[in-house]
């Protein structure tokens, strides 16, 4: 009877140690490979759209006449408004 309890305790301890090692390995693997979310803008330079003031990654933004824009539509609106202000 005592031998059965000792074997059961040893098995439980080995199982818990194995589970802990597996969790440590999984965390190490995630840290070294990076998650898919990391490759979509994290750690990159952000710029502000001159029209709507929204921040976008520099790699996705448009630049025209020294200003940054989140889309071509906002670039066109901003430049059109700027031209109308200059003509007045």
C-alpha positions as semicolon CSV with decimal commas, in nm:
position;residue;x (nm);y (nm);z (nm)
1;X;0,000;0,000;0,000
2;X;0,277;0,244;0,090
3;X;0,462;0,166;-0,233
4;X;0,149;0,249;-0,436
5;X;0,114;0,590;-0,268
6;X;0,483;0,666;-0,322
7;X;0,455;0,576;-0,693
8;X;0,145;0,792;-0,726
9;X;0,320;1,090;-0,565
10;X;0,627;1,044;-0,788
11;X;0,403;1,026;-1,096
12;X;0,217;1,343;-0,995
13;X;0,543;1,531;-0,934
14;X;0,686;1,418;-1,271
15;X;0,365;1,520;-1,445
16;X;0,370;1,869;-1,290
17;X;0,740;1,916;-1,374
18;X;0,674;1,809;-1,733
19;X;0,381;2,049;-1,760
20;X;0,593;2,334;-1,625
21;X;0,874;2,256;-1,873
22;X;0,627;2,245;-2,161
23;X;0,485;2,586;-2,068
24;X;0,837;2,732;-2,041
25;X;0,927;2,591;-2,384
26;X;0,610;2,729;-2,540
27;X;0,677;3,078;-2,396
28;X;1,041;3,066;-2,511
29;X;0,929;2,968;-2,862
30;X;0,678;3,257;-2,879
31;X;0,941;3,503;-2,756
32;X;1,195;3,399;-3,018
33;X;0,963;3,361;-3,317
34;X;0,738;3,658;-3,247
35;X;0,369;3,660;-3,300
36;X;0,203;3,743;-3,636
37;X;0,077;4,069;-3,486
38;X;0,436;4,187;-3,441
39;X;0,498;4,198;-3,813
40;X;0,212;4,443;-3,884
41;X;0,343;4,774;-3,763
42;X;0,472;4,722;-3,414
43;X;0,805;4,895;-3,364
44;X;0,775;5,103;-3,680
45;X;0,767;5,481;-3,710
46;X;0,417;5,629;-3,693
47;X;0,313;5,947;-3,874
48;X;0,001;6,163;-3,845
49;X;-0,236;6,229;-4,135
50;X;-0,252;6,603;-4,205
51;X;-0,625;6,580;-4,280
52;X;-0,777;6,355;-4,012
53;X;-0,492;6,346;-3,753
54;X;-0,495;5,963;-3,740
55;X;-0,160;5,793;-3,683
56;X;-0,056;5,532;-3,940
57;X;0,270;5,340;-3,995
58;X;0,511;5,533;-4,215
59;X;0,535;5,237;-4,453
60;X;0,159;5,264;-4,525
61;X;0,132;5,644;-4,536
62;X;0,151;5,874;-4,837
63;X;0,375;6,181;-4,842
64;X;0,310;6,486;-5,056
65;X;0,460;6,835;-5,023
66;X;0,611;6,758;-4,683
67;X;0,284;6,631;-4,530
68;X;0,177;6,275;-4,442
69;X;-0,162;6,126;-4,534
70;X;-0,341;5,803;-4,451
71;X;-0,506;5,776;-4,794
72;X;-0,508;5,938;-5,136
73;X;-0,859;6,074;-5,071
74;X;-0,738;6,266;-4,765
75;X;-0,435;6,389;-4,956
76;X;-0,657;6,522;-5,234
77;X;-0,897;6,692;-4,988
78;X;-0,614;6,852;-4,794
79;X;-0,440;6,983;-5,106
80;X;-0,768;7,108;-5,253
81;X;-0,854;7,293;-4,930
82;X;-0,503;7,435;-4,910
83;X;-0,524;7,565;-5,269
84;X;-0,860;7,730;-5,203
85;X;-0,717;7,898;-4,889
86;X;-0,418;8,029;-5,084
87;X;-0,633;8,171;-5,366
88;X;-0,843;8,378;-5,125
